[in-house]
Amino acid sequence: MKKNLFSFALVCMSLFSFAQAGYEKVMSEKIAKIEVCKTPEDFQTLANDFQRIADKEEDKWQPSYYTAFSYIQKGRVLMREGKMQELDDVSDQAQKYIDMAESVEKGNSEIHLLQKMVYSLKMMVNPQGRYMTFGTKAQEELAIAEKLNPENPRVALIKAEDTYFTPEQYGGSKEKGMEQFKMALEKFNTFKPKTALDPNWGKSEAKYFIGMTSSSAK
């Protein structure tokens, strides 16, 4: 009897290990696509893929995180295209999965940073009318994300972006932003995610801004 129970336990452990390996492989493949997505349609497809994983893996925060992140990236592309009227819907989709991620993983700097990014997208629908609400909430979430992990390079990256694109009369400037991009890159160079599936995006973006300014100075 004991032998049978032991054998059954080994089979269960093997099946779990196989399932876990499959999950990590699929997640890694999807995460790798983040860097190559360019269009809103690309990010929507990626969001759909992560969403299917998130709906099955309700006890893990990363699938919900990446679903939200994909929607946020879609929103950022739409914003660059001037399609501000679509940002509310995209932000609401991202919010759903931020809430799911946070229900599993409390006090995570990465999740609070996504919340900041969602509030920023919603503010951009009507910056003057929404700054006091969503603009303020965005800065509060950024402060929380930084407090939870001062060495998070993505927090430094988003702070640099905010400074870079904020007019000087409101406390920003391209020069200040560039210095912050350099500090962010220093953090990226020493940063190591806790697991292979934890967030590790943003370094190429910091290098892009630094390289863009270096090129224009020549």
TILUM-442059 format. One record per residue: residue number from 0; x, y, z of N, C-alpha, C in turn. Coordinates in pm, 1 decimal, always signed. Example, Ala and Ser with C-alpha at 12.3 -4.5 7.8 and 13.67 -1.06 7.14 Angstrom:
TILUM-442059
<0; <+1319.0; -569.0; +780.0>; <+1230.0; -450.0; +780.0>; <+1320.0; -330.0; +780.0>> <1; <+1285.0; -225.0; +708.0>; <+1367.0; -106.0; +714.0>; <+1290.0; +3.0; +787.0>> 
This chain:
TILUM-442059
<0; <+83.5; -121.2; +0.0>; <+0.0; +0.0; +0.0>; <+86.8; +125.9; +0.0>> <1; <+188.4; +123.2; +89.6>; <+277.4; +239.6; +98.0>; <+353.8; +258.4; -32.2>> <2; <+391.9; +143.6; -93.7>; <+464.8; +149.6; -220.5>; <+378.5; +211.9; -329.4>> <3; <+250.7; +174.7; -331.0>; <+158.9; +229.8; -431.4>; <+139.0; +379.4; -411.5>> <4; <+127.0; +420.3; -285.8>; <+109.7; +562.7; -256.4>; <+232.8; +642.4; -297.6>> <5; <+349.9; +583.3; -270.6>; <+474.8; +648.8; -307.9>; <+484.6; +664.4; -459.5>> <6; <+448.0; +558.7; -531.4>; <+451.2; +563.2; -677.9>; <+353.9; +668.0; -731.5>> <7; <+236.6; +672.7; -669.5>; <+136.3; +772.2; -711.0>; <+187.3; +914.2; -688.5>> <8; <+255.0; +935.8; -575.6>; <+310.3; +1067.4; -544.3>; <+416.5; +1107.5; -645.4>> <9; <+499.5; +1009.9; -686.2>; <+603.0; +1038.4; -785.9>; <+542.2; +1076.5; -919.7>> <10; <+435.2; +1005.5; -956.3>; <+366.2; +1036.9; -1082.6>; <+309.1; +1178.3; -1078.8>> <11; <+247.0; +1214.0; -965.9>; <+188.9; +1348.3; -950.8>; <+296.5; +1455.6; -960.4>> <12; <+410.0; +1428.7; -895.0>; <+520.3; +1525.1; -898.7>; <+574.4; +1541.1; -1039.5>> <13; <+582.8; +1430.6; -1112.3>; <+632.3; +1435.5; -1250.3>; <+537.9; +1515.0; -1340.0>> <14; <+408.7; +1490.6; -1323.6>; <+309.6; +1564.1; -1402.5>; <+314.1; +1712.8; -1372.0>> <15; <+330.5; +1747.9; -1242.7>; <+339.1; +1888.4; -1204.0>; <+462.5; +1954.2; -1264.8>> <16; <+574.9; +1883.2; -1257.6>; <+699.8; +1937.3; -1313.3>; <+686.9; +1958.1; -1463.4>> <17; <+621.5; +1862.7; -1531.2>; <+601.8; +1873.2; -1676.5>; <+512.9; +1992.9; -1709.9>> <18; <+404.7; +2007.8; -1633.5>; <+313.3; +2119.9; -1655.7>; <+382.1; +2252.2; -1629.9>> <19; <+462.9; +2258.5; -1522.8>; <+535.0; +2381.1; -1489.2>; <+635.2; +2416.8; -1598.0>> <20; <+705.9; +2317.3; -1648.3>; <+803.4; +2340.9; -1755.3>; <+733.9; +2392.3; -1880.5>> <21; <+615.2; +2335.7; -1912.1>; <+539.7; +2381.8; -2027.4>; <+491.9; +2524.4; -2011.1>> <22; <+446.1; +2556.5; -1890.8>; <+401.3; +2692.7; -1861.1>; <+514.8; +2792.5; -1878.3>> <23; <+630.4; +2760.8; -1822.3>; <+744.5; +2852.3; -1829.4>; <+793.0; +2869.1; -1972.8>> <24; <+787.6; +2761.2; -2051.2>; <+829.7; +2769.2; -2191.8>; <+737.8; +2860.3; -2270.8>> <25; <+608.4; +2842.8; -2255.8>; <+511.5; +2925.9; -2328.0>; <+523.5; +3072.0; -2285.8>> <26; <+535.1; +3095.0; -2154.6>; <+548.2; +3232.3; -2104.7>; <+674.6; +3298.8; -2159.3>> <27; <+784.5; +3225.5; -2158.0>; <+910.9; +3280.9; -2207.4>; <+901.2; +3318.4; -2354.1>> <28; <+833.7; +3234.9; -2431.6>; <+816.6; +3263.6; -2574.7>; <+733.3; +3389.2; -2596.2>> <29; <+627.7; +3405.4; -2516.7>; <+541.7; +3523.2; -2530.4>; <+613.8; +3649.6; -2483.3>> <30; <+686.9; +3639.0; -2373.0>; <+760.1; +3754.9; -2320.2>; <+862.4; +3804.7; -2421.6>> <31; <+925.9; +3711.3; -2492.6>; <+1025.8; +3748.5; -2593.6>; <+965.1; +3831.6; -2705.9>> <32; <+835.1; +3818.0; -2728.1>; <+768.5; +3891.7; -2836.2>; <+745.4; +4039.3; -2802.7>> <33; <+757.0; +4074.4; -2675.3>; <+733.1; +4213.6; -2634.8>; <+823.2; +4309.2; -2710.7>> <34; <+949.0; +4270.8; -2727.1>; <+1047.5; +4358.6; -2790.5>; <+1024.2; +4375.4; -2940.8>> <35; <+950.9; +4284.6; -3003.0>; <+933.0; +4292.5; -3148.5>; <+795.4; +4346.1; -3189.2>> <36; <+704.7; +4359.3; -3093.6>; <+572.7; +4415.6; -3125.7>; <+585.7; +4564.3; -3156.8>> <37; <+514.2; +4608.9; -3257.6>; <+522.8; +4749.0; -3300.3>; <+387.1; +4817.8; -3306.6>> <38; <+285.8; +4748.3; -3353.8>; <+156.1; +4809.1; -3381.9>; <+55.7; +4777.6; -3271.2>> <39; <-54.8; +4854.5; -3265.8>; <-160.8; +4820.9; -3170.6>; <-212.8; +4679.0; -3189.5>> <40; <-217.7; +4635.2; -3314.4>; <-265.6; +4500.4; -3343.4>; <-168.5; +4395.0; -3287.8>> <41; <-38.9; +4422.4; -3299.1>; <+61.3; +4330.8; -3243.0>; <+40.9; +4313.6; -3092.9>> <42; <+25.3; +4426.6; -3024.2>; <+10.7; +4421.3; -2878.6>; <-123.5; +4362.8; -2836.3>> <43; <-226.7; +4382.0; -2919.2>; <-356.2; +4321.5; -2888.1>; <-346.8; +4168.6; -2897.5>> <44; <-278.8; +4119.9; -3000.6>; <-259.4; +3975.6; -3014.9>; <-182.4; +3919.7; -2895.7>> <45; <-78.0; +3991.8; -2854.0>; <+2.1; +3947.7; -2740.1>; <-80.6; +3949.9; -2611.7>> <46; <-161.5; +4053.9; -2594.8>; <-249.5; +4062.8; -2477.6>; <-346.1; +3944.6; -2474.3>> <47; <-399.6; +3908.6; -2590.1>; <-490.9; +3793.4; -2598.3>; <-421.1; +3664.5; -2556.5>> <48; <-295.7; +3649.6; -2600.6>; <-219.2; +3529.7; -2565.7>; <-195.2; +3521.3; -2414.9>> <49; <-149.9; +3631.3; -2356.4>; <-125.1; +3632.7; -2212.4>; <-256.3; +3616.4; -2133.9>> <50; <-362.9; +3672.4; -2188.4>; <-492.9; +3663.1; -2120.7>; <-538.3; +3518.4; -2109.1>> <51; <-517.3; +3441.5; -2213.5>; <-555.2; +3300.3; -2208.5>; <-475.2; +3224.7; -2101.6>> <52; <-349.1; +3260.5; -2088.6>; <-265.7; +3198.4; -1984.9>; <-311.6; +3243.9; -1846.8>> <53; <-339.8; +3373.1; -1833.4>; <-381.9; +3428.9; -1704.0>; <-512.3; +3366.8; -1656.0>> <54; <-602.3; +3341.9; -1749.1>; <-731.3; +3283.7; -1711.5>; <-716.6; +3140.7; -1659.9>> <55; <-609.4; +3072.5; -1701.1>; <-584.5; +2935.7; -1653.6>; <-496.4; +2934.7; -1528.5>> <56; <-403.2; +3027.9; -1521.2>; <-305.0; +3030.5; -1411.6>; <-340.9; +3140.8; -1312.3>> <57; <-453.0; +3125.6; -1246.8>; <-504.0; +3231.4; -1159.4>; <-420.5; +3251.0; -1032.9>> <58; <-335.6; +3153.8; -1001.1>; <-253.3; +3163.9; -880.8>; <-117.3; +3226.8; -908.4>> <59; <-94.5; +3268.4; -1032.6>; <+33.3; +3330.6; -1069.8>; <+7.7; +3475.0; -1115.2>> <60; <+95.6; +3567.1; -1073.5>; <+73.1; +3708.6; -1104.6>; <+130.5; +3750.0; -1239.3>> <61; <+233.6; +3680.0; -1286.7>; <+300.9; +3725.3; -1409.3>; <+212.3; +3724.2; -1534.4>> <62; <+129.5; +3621.7; -1558.2>; <+44.9; +3626.9; -1678.4>; <-49.2; +3746.6; -1680.1>> <63; <-108.9; +3777.9; -1564.0>; <-196.4; +3895.5; -1557.0>; <-116.6; +4024.0; -1574.6>> <64; <+2.2; +4026.3; -1516.9>; <+90.7; +4143.3; -1531.8>; <+119.0; +4169.5; -1679.5>> <65; <+158.3; +4065.8; -1752.3>; <+194.8; +4085.0; -1892.8>; <+73.1; +4112.1; -1980.9>> <66; <-41.7; +4063.5; -1941.2>; <-163.5; +4099.9; -2013.8>; <-187.0; +4249.4; -2002.1>> <67; <-178.9; +4299.7; -1879.1>; <-195.9; +4443.7; -1855.3>; <-88.9; +4523.9; -1927.8>> <68; <+34.8; +4477.1; -1920.0>; <+145.5; +4548.3; -1984.7>; <+125.0; +4556.8; -2135.8>> <69; <+76.6; +4449.1; -2196.0>; <+52.5; +4449.5; -2341.0>; <-54.0; +4551.6; -2378.9>> <70; <-159.0; +4560.6; -2297.0>; <-261.9; +4662.5; -2322.1>; <-203.9; +4803.5; -2305.5>> <71; <-120.0; +4822.0; -2206.3>; <-58.5; +4953.3; -2184.6>; <+29.3; +4991.0; -2303.3>> <72; <+106.8; +4895.8; -2352.2>; <+191.7; +4923.6; -2468.3>; <+107.4; +4954.4; -2591.7>> <73; <-3.5; +4886.2; -2605.2>; <-96.0; +4918.0; -2713.7>; <-144.1; +5062.1; -2699.6>> <74; <-177.8; +5100.7; -2578.0>; <-223.3; +5237.5; -2553.2>; <-117.3; +5340.9; -2583.5>> <75; <+6.4; +5309.6; -2552.5>; <+114.9; +5405.3; -2578.4>; <+137.2; +5425.2; -2727.8>> <76; <+120.0; +5317.2; -2805.0>; <+130.1; +5330.6; -2950.9>; <+13.5; +5414.3; -3003.5>> <77; <-106.5; +5387.1; -2954.6>; <-223.6; +5464.8; -2996.2>; <-206.0; +5612.1; -2962.7>> <78; <-146.0; +5639.9; -2847.7>; <-122.1; +5778.2; -2807.0>; <-26.8; +5847.2; -2904.5>> <79; <+78.6; +5776.2; -2943.7>; <+173.1; +5834.1; -3040.4>; <+106.2; +5858.5; -3175.4>> <80; <+3.7; +5777.9; -3206.1>; <-70.6; +5794.8; -3332.1>; <-180.9; +5899.6; -3319.8>> <81; <-196.5; +5956.8; -3199.9>; <-296.1; +6060.5; -3178.8>; <-437.5; +6009.5; -3158.1>> <82; <-453.2; +5881.0; -3132.0>; <-586.1; +5821.1; -3115.1>; <-625.8; +5821.3; -2967.0>> <83; <-637.4; +5940.6; -2911.4>; <-662.6; +5955.6; -2767.6>; <-798.4; +5899.5; -2724.9>> <84; <-894.7; +5899.2; -2816.3>; <-1029.8; +5854.0; -2782.5>; <-1034.4; +5705.4; -2750.1>> <85; <-929.8; +5631.3; -2787.2>; <-926.5; +5487.5; -2761.9>; <-857.0; +5451.1; -2631.0>> <86; <-797.9; +5549.1; -2565.0>; <-714.6; +5519.6; -2447.7>; <-795.0; +5474.2; -2326.6>> <87; <-915.1; +5526.6; -2310.3>; <-995.8; +5485.4; -2194.8>; <-1026.4; +5336.2; -2198.8>> <88; <-1067.4; +5287.4; -2315.5>; <-1103.7; +5146.5; -2328.3>; <-982.2; +5056.2; -2305.1>> <89; <-868.5; +5093.5; -2364.2>; <-745.9; +5015.1; -2346.8>; <-702.4; +5015.3; -2200.4>> <90; <-712.3; +5132.2; -2136.3>; <-674.3; +5144.1; -1994.9>; <-763.1; +5058.5; -1905.9>> <91; <-891.7; +5055.1; -1937.9>; <-985.0; +4973.9; -1858.2>; <-953.6; +4824.6; -1871.5>> <92; <-913.0; +4783.3; -1990.7>; <-873.0; +4644.2; -2010.3>; <-747.9; +4611.4; -1928.4>> <93; <-651.3; +4703.1; -1931.0>; <-528.8; +4683.4; -1853.0>; <-559.0; +4679.2; -1703.6>> <94; <-650.2; +4766.3; -1658.8>; <-683.6; +4774.6; -1516.1>; <-736.8; +4642.2; -1462.5>> <95; <-815.9; +4575.1; -1542.6>; <-873.3; +4446.8; -1501.4>; <-763.5; +4348.1; -1463.4>> <96; <-657.7; +4345.0; -1541.7>; <-551.3; +4247.3; -1517.0>; <-449.1; +4296.3; -1414.8>> <97; <-437.6; +4425.6; -1398.7>; <-357.8; +4477.6; -1286.8>; <-421.4; +4434.7; -1155.6>> <98; <-552.3; +4447.6; -1148.0>; <-624.7; +4406.4; -1026.9>; <-606.3; +4257.1; -1000.9>> <99; <-607.6; +4177.0; -1106.6>; <-588.0; +4033.1; -1090.3>; <-446.7; +4002.4; -1041.7>> <100; <-347.3; +4071.5; -1098.5>; <-208.5; +4048.7; -1057.0>; <-188.8; +4087.1; -911.3>> <101; <-246.8; +4199.9; -871.7>; <-227.9; +4247.6; -734.1>; <-302.7; +4161.2; -633.8>> <102; <-408.9; +4094.6; -676.4>; <-481.1; +4005.8; -585.0>; <-396.5; +3884.1; -548.5>> <103; <-299.1; +3852.9; -634.1>; <-208.7; +3740.7; -608.9>; <-79.1; +3787.5; -543.8>> <104; <-27.9; +3901.5; -588.4>; <+103.1; +3951.1; -546.1>; <+88.9; +4092.8; -489.7>> <105; <+85.7; +4103.3; -358.1>; <+70.7; +4233.6; -293.4>; <+206.8; +4303.3; -280.4>> <106; <+203.6; +4435.9; -281.5>; <+324.3; +4513.5; -255.3>; <+435.7; +4491.5; -354.6>> <107; <+403.1; +4481.2; -481.6>; <+501.7; +4457.7; -586.4>; <+526.6; +4587.0; -663.6>> <108; <+651.9; +4631.2; -665.5>; <+689.1; +4755.3; -733.9>; <+648.8; +4754.9; -880.4>> <109; <+665.3; +4640.5; -946.3>; <+635.4; +4630.6; -1089.5>; <+486.8; +4652.8; -1117.1>> <110; <+401.9; +4597.8; -1032.0>; <+257.5; +4611.6; -1051.7>; <+213.5; +4755.2; -1026.8>> <111; <+269.1; +4818.9; -923.7>; <+234.4; +4958.5; -897.4>; <+282.9; +5049.6; -1010.9>> <112; <+393.3; +5013.5; -1075.0>; <+439.7; +5092.5; -1188.9>; <+341.6; +5082.6; -1304.9>> <113; <+286.9; +4963.6; -1328.5>; <+184.8; +4950.1; -1432.4>; <+62.4; +5034.4; -1399.0>> <114; <+26.4; +5037.4; -1270.5>; <-87.9; +5119.8; -1230.7>; <-61.4; +5265.9; -1261.5>> <115; <+59.4; +5309.1; -1237.2>; <+98.8; +5446.6; -1271.6>; <+81.4; +5470.9; -1421.4>> <116; <+125.1; +5376.3; -1501.4>; <+119.0; +5391.6; -1646.4>; <-24.5; +5395.5; -1696.8>> <117; <-113.0; +5318.9; -1634.1>; <-255.5; +5322.0; -1671.2>; <-315.4; +5458.1; -1639.7>> <118; <-287.6; +5510.4; -1521.8>; <-340.0; +5642.8; -1485.3>; <-287.1; +5750.0; -1581.0>> <119; <-163.2; +5736.2; -1623.2>; <-106.4; +5833.6; -1717.6>; <-178.2; +5827.7; -1851.8>> <120; <-210.5; +5706.8; -1897.9>; <-284.5; +5693.6; -2023.3>; <-422.2; +5758.9; -2013.6>> <121; <-490.2; +5734.6; -1902.3>; <-624.1; +5792.6; -1885.2>; <-615.9; +5945.2; -1876.8>> <122; <-510.9; +5996.8; -1816.6>; <-493.5; +6141.9; -1808.9>; <-478.0; +6202.5; -1948.2>> <123; <-408.2; +6130.4; -2038.1>; <-378.4; +6185.4; -2169.3>; <-501.2; +6198.3; -2258.6>> <124; <-611.8; +6138.8; -2220.8>; <-736.2; +6158.4; -2295.9>; <-776.9; +6305.5; -2290.5>> <125; <-754.1; +6366.7; -2175.3>; <-786.2; +6508.4; -2155.3>; <-693.3; +6562.3; -2046.5>> <126; <-568.9; +6595.4; -2081.1>; <-469.0; +6633.6; -1981.3>; <-512.1; +6746.8; -1888.2>> <127; <-569.1; +6850.9; -1942.0>; <-609.7; +6964.3; -1857.9>; <-722.6; +6925.8; -1763.1>> <128; <-819.0; +6851.5; -1814.2>; <-934.6; +6816.3; -1732.2>; <-909.3; +6703.3; -1634.6>> <129; <-808.2; +6620.2; -1663.3>; <-787.4; +6501.4; -1581.2>; <-660.0; +6503.2; -1497.2>> <130; <-580.9; +6607.2; -1509.5>; <-453.1; +6606.6; -1437.6>; <-471.7; +6594.7; -1286.7>> <131; <-566.1; +6668.6; -1231.6>; <-584.6; +6669.5; -1086.1>; <-632.4; +6535.0; -1032.4>> <132; <-689.8; +6453.9; -1118.2>; <-735.2; +6321.6; -1072.9>; <-632.5; +6215.1; -1113.7>> <133; <-628.3; +6183.1; -1241.9>; <-540.7; +6075.1; -1286.6>; <-393.0; +6113.6; -1284.2>> <134; <-361.8; +6240.5; -1309.4>; <-222.3; +6283.5; -1301.9>; <-167.6; +6268.8; -1160.3>> <135; <-247.9; +6308.3; -1063.2>; <-207.2; +6296.6; -923.2>; <-194.8; +6150.4; -882.0>> <136; <-291.7; +6069.1; -923.0>; <-287.2; +5926.0; -890.1>; <-164.4; +5859.6; -952.0>> <137; <-129.7; +5901.5; -1073.0>; <-13.5; +5843.9; -1140.7>; <+113.8; +5870.6; -1060.9>> <138; <+129.6; +5992.6; -1013.8>; <+249.2; +6026.7; -936.1>; <+251.8; +5954.0; -802.3>> <139; <+136.4; +5934.6; -742.9>; <+129.0; +5859.5; -616.6>; <+172.9; +5714.7; -636.9>> <140; <+127.2; +5653.3; -745.8>; <+164.5; +5514.9; -773.4>; <+312.9; +5502.7; -806.7>> <141; <+367.3; +5601.9; -875.8>; <+510.5; +5601.3; -906.5>; <+592.7; +5607.8; -778.7>> <142; <+548.6; +5690.1; -683.7>; <+618.2; +5703.0; -555.0>; <+612.2; +5571.4; -477.7>> <143; <+497.8; +5503.3; -483.4>; <+483.9; +5374.1; -415.4>; <+577.2; +5271.1; -479.0>> <144; <+579.4; +5268.2; -611.4>; <+664.9; +5172.7; -683.1>; <+811.2; +5194.5; -648.3>> <145; <+851.5; +5320.3; -638.5>; <+991.1; +5351.1; -605.4>; <+1023.1; +5315.9; -460.4>> <146; <+928.6; +5340.1; -371.1>; <+950.2; +5307.3; -230.3>; <+962.6; +5156.6; -210.8>> <147; <+882.0; +5079.8; -282.3>; <+886.4; +4934.5; -270.7>; <+1017.4; +4876.9; -323.2>> <148; <+1073.2; +4940.3; -425.4>; <+1201.6; +4894.3; -480.3>; <+1275.3; +5011.4; -544.3>> <149; <+1357.8; +5082.7; -466.4>; <+1430.9; +5198.5; -518.6>; <+1526.0; +5164.7; -633.3>> <150; <+1564.0; +5036.9; -645.3>; <+1657.8; +4996.8; -750.1>; <+1587.7; +4945.2; -875.8>> <151; <+1457.0; +4954.9; -879.8>; <+1382.9; +4909.8; -997.7>; <+1415.5; +5000.5; -1116.9>> <152; <+1483.5; +4948.4; -1218.9>; <+1522.3; +5034.7; -1330.7>; <+1404.8; +5085.6; -1413.1>> <153; <+1292.7; +5011.4; -1411.2>; <+1175.8; +5056.0; -1487.2>; <+1111.0; +5179.1; -1423.2>> <154; <+1119.7; +5187.2; -1292.2>; <+1071.9; +5308.2; -1224.1>; <+1156.9; +5427.2; -1267.8>> <155; <+1288.6; +5407.9; -1270.2>; <+1379.1; +5515.6; -1313.2>; <+1353.0; +5553.8; -1458.4>> <156; <+1322.6; +5454.4; -1542.2>; <+1294.5; +5480.0; -1683.8>; <+1170.1; +5565.0; -1701.5>> <157; <+1062.1; +5529.7; -1633.0>; <+936.3; +5603.0; -1647.7>; <+948.8; +5744.2; -1589.1>> <158; <+1023.8; +5758.6; -1481.3>; <+1050.7; +5892.0; -1426.1>; <+1125.7; +5976.2; -1528.9>> <159; <+1221.6; +5915.4; -1596.2>; <+1298.8; +5987.2; -1698.3>; <+1209.3; +6030.0; -1814.0>> <160; <+1119.7; +5942.3; -1856.6>; <+1026.8; +5977.1; -1964.1>; <+938.4; +6094.9; -1924.0>> <161; <+887.3; +6090.0; -1802.9>; <+801.4; +6199.2; -1754.7>; <+876.4; +6331.8; -1758.1>> <162; <+1000.1; +6330.7; -1709.1>; <+1080.9; +6454.1; -1706.5>; <+1112.0; +6501.2; -1847.1>> <163; <+1146.5; +6407.0; -1934.3>; <+1187.5; +6439.8; -2070.9>; <+1075.0; +6506.9; -2149.3>> <164; <+952.2; +6460.2; -2129.5>; <+839.7; +6511.9; -2207.7>; <+759.9; +6621.2; -2135.7>> <165; <+800.8; +6656.9; -2014.9>; <+733.9; +6764.3; -1942.3>; <+801.1; +6897.6; -1973.6>> <166; <+724.5; +7001.0; -2011.6>; <+783.6; +7132.3; -2041.3>; <+859.0; +7190.1; -1920.8>> <167; <+956.6; +7275.3; -1949.2>; <+1040.4; +7331.7; -1843.4>; <+958.8; +7410.8; -1742.3>> <168; <+854.2; +7479.8; -1786.9>; <+774.3; +7560.4; -1694.6>; <+700.6; +7476.0; -1591.6>> <169; <+694.0; +7343.9; -1617.9>; <+629.4; +7253.3; -1523.0>; <+730.4; +7161.3; -1453.8>> <170; <+857.0; +7195.4; -1464.6>; <+959.6; +7122.4; -1391.6>; <+1036.1; +7018.1; -1469.5>> <171; <+1004.2; +7002.1; -1597.3>; <+1073.7; +6902.6; -1677.2>; <+1172.7; +6966.7; -1772.5>> <172; <+1242.5; +6886.7; -1847.5>; <+1330.2; +6933.3; -1955.0>; <+1396.9; +6812.3; -2017.9>> <173; <+1436.3; +6826.4; -2142.6>; <+1503.5; +6716.5; -2210.3>; <+1639.2; +6688.4; -2147.1>> <174; <+1706.9; +6793.6; -2101.6>; <+1838.0; +6775.1; -2039.1>; <+1826.9; +6696.2; -1908.5>> <175; <+1732.3; +6733.9; -1824.2>; <+1712.1; +6661.2; -1698.4>; <+1669.3; +6517.3; -1725.3>> <176; <+1580.2; +6502.7; -1822.9>; <+1534.4; +6369.6; -1857.7>; <+1647.4; +6281.3; -1905.6>> <177; <+1740.1; +6340.2; -1984.5>; <+1851.3; +6261.3; -2036.3>; <+1941.3; +6212.3; -1924.5>> <178; <+1964.4; +6295.6; -1824.9>; <+2044.7; +6252.7; -1710.9>; <+1975.9; +6138.2; -1636.4>> <179; <+1845.3; +6144.5; -1628.3>; <+1770.6; +6037.3; -1562.5>; <+1771.6; +5908.8; -1645.4>> <180; <+1770.0; +5922.2; -1777.7>; <+1781.8; +5804.0; -1863.2>; <+1916.1; +5734.4; -1839.9>> <181; <+2019.8; +5812.7; -1823.3>; <+2152.8; +5756.0; -1797.9>; <+2156.2; +5683.5; -1663.7>> <182; <+2090.7; +5741.4; -1563.7>; <+2084.1; +5675.8; -1433.0>; <+2002.2; +5547.4; -1441.1>> <183; <+1894.5; +5553.0; -1521.7>; <+1813.5; +5432.9; -1540.7>; <+1895.8; +5321.7; -1605.7>> <184; <+1976.0; +5357.7; -1706.3>; <+2058.1; +5258.1; -1775.3>; <+2159.0; +5195.2; -1680.0>> <185; <+2213.8; +5274.7; -1589.5>; <+2306.1; +5220.1; -1489.1>; <+2235.5; +5114.6; -1403.1>> <186; <+2111.4; +5141.3; -1368.9>; <+2035.4; +5044.3; -1289.3>; <+2003.8; +4919.8; -1370.4>> <187; <+1973.6; +4938.2; -1499.2>; <+1947.8; +4822.3; -1584.9>; <+2071.7; +4733.1; -1594.4>> <188; <+2188.8; +4794.3; -1596.8>; <+2312.8; +4718.4; -1613.5>; <+2344.4; +4629.2; -1493.5>> <189; <+2287.2; +4660.0; -1378.9>; <+2312.9; +4578.4; -1259.3>; <+2190.3; +4500.1; -1213.8>> <190; <+2076.6; +4522.1; -1279.7>; <+1952.0; +4459.5; -1237.3>; <+1944.1; +4313.4; -1278.9>> <191; <+1893.9; +4229.6; -1188.2>; <+1867.9; +4089.4; -1219.0>; <+1727.8; +4053.6; -1169.2>> <192; <+1639.4; +4010.9; -1259.7>; <+1504.0; +3972.4; -1216.4>; <+1509.4; +3850.9; -1124.5>> <193; <+1411.0; +3839.3; -1035.4>; <+1408.4; +3728.0; -939.9>; <+1393.7; +3593.4; -1009.6>> <194; <+1311.2; +3591.1; -1114.7>; <+1293.0; +3468.2; -1192.6>; <+1298.3; +3503.8; -1340.6>> <195; <+1305.2; +3402.0; -1423.4>; <+1310.9; +3424.1; -1568.1>; <+1182.6; +3485.3; -1622.0>> <196; <+1073.3; +3475.7; -1547.1>; <+944.9; +3528.1; -1592.9>; <+911.1; +3664.5; -1534.3>> <197; <+994.0; +3713.9; -1444.9>; <+968.7; +3845.6; -1386.9>; <+1002.2; +3955.4; -1487.6>> <198; <+942.8; +4074.9; -1473.5>; <+965.8; +4184.5; -1568.6>; <+1113.3; +4216.8; -1587.6>> <199; <+1151.9; +4233.3; -1713.6>; <+1290.7; +4267.2; -1745.9>; <+1296.6; +4357.5; -1869.5>> <200; <+1186.9; +4429.2; -1894.5>; <+1179.0; +4515.9; -2011.9>; <+1233.3; +4655.8; -1979.6>> <201; <+1262.1; +4732.8; -2083.0>; <+1292.2; +4874.3; -2066.8>; <+1432.9; +4918.0; -2099.2>> <202; <+1529.8; +4828.0; -2094.7>; <+1668.4; +4869.3; -2117.2>; <+1687.7; +4925.7; -2256.8>> <203; <+1628.5; +4861.6; -2355.7>; <+1643.9; +4908.5; -2494.1>; <+1583.3; +5047.4; -2512.0>> <204; <+1477.2; +5075.7; -2437.4>; <+1414.6; +5207.4; -2446.2>; <+1506.0; +5315.0; -2388.8>> <205; <+1569.1; +5285.2; -2275.2>; <+1664.2; +5380.4; -2216.2>; <+1780.3; +5405.1; -2311.5>> <206; <+1831.7; +5298.1; -2372.4>; <+1943.1; +5311.7; -2466.4>; <+1900.8; +5390.2; -2590.2>> <207; <+1776.1; +5373.3; -2630.8>; <+1725.0; +5446.5; -2747.6>; <+1729.5; +5597.6; -2723.4>> <208; <+1677.0; +5641.1; -2608.6>; <+1675.3; +5784.9; -2579.4>; <+1816.4; +5841.0; -2566.2>> <209; <+1903.3; +5767.3; -2501.0>; <+2041.4; +5812.9; -2485.3>; <+2109.3; +5821.1; -2621.0>> <210; <+2088.8; +5720.1; -2704.3>; <+2148.2; +5717.6; -2837.3>; <+2091.5; +5825.9; -2928.4>> <211; <+1962.7; +5855.0; -2913.0>; <+1898.0; +5957.2; -2994.4>; <+1959.6; +6093.9; -2969.1>> <212; <+1984.1; +6124.4; -2842.4>; <+2045.3; +6253.2; -2807.7>; <+2190.2; +6259.6; -2850.4>> <213; <+2260.5; +6146.8; -2837.2>; <+2401.6; +6143.3; -2880.5>; <+2412.4; +6167.0; -3029.1>> <214; <+2319.4; +6110.6; -3107.0>; <+2320.6; +6127.6; -3252.0>; <+2291.8; +6271.9; -3292.4>> <215; <+2195.8; +6335.0; -3222.0>; <+2159.1; +6472.9; -3256.3>; <+2266.4; +6570.8; -3217.6>> <216; <+2355.8; +6531.8; -3124.6>; <+2461.8; +6622.0; -3080.4>; <+2579.5; +6623.7; -3178.5>> <217; <+2584.6; +6523.5; -3268.1>; <+2696.8; +6514.9; -3363.3>; <+2680.7; +6614.0; -3477.6>> 
